[in-house]
Amino acid sequence: MTRPRFISGCCEGERCHCGAPAEHKVEEAVFYDDPLPQRHPLTAYVCHEHFRQMMGPIAD
């Protein structure tokens, strides 16, 4: 039996670059040696298919 995937409320109304509804938010880590450490990390909203392409089958 599989559980339904959790989708955070932060994804509500957001779309993946492919046009599908977003199910995940991906955020860049700003490391201590970044030349602009106070900058906001880059973020992207992605559908589950594209999230799985980045993270592999463990995303399921």
Residue, then its C-alpha position, 0 to 999 in steps of 0.5 A: m500500500t502506498r501513501p499519498r505524497f505530502i504536498s506543502g501549502c507553499c506549492e499551492g498555485e505554483r507551476c513547474h517550468c513544464g506547466a504542471p502544478a508544483e509539488h516540490k520546492v527546491e532551494e539552493a544552499v548558500f554555503y559559508d564561503d559564498p562571495l555574497p553570503q547574505r543573498h537569498p537562495l535561488t528557488a524553483y517549484v517543480c512537479h513530481e516528475h522533474f523532482r524525481q529526475m533530480m533526486g532519483p527514485i528515492a523521491d517516490 
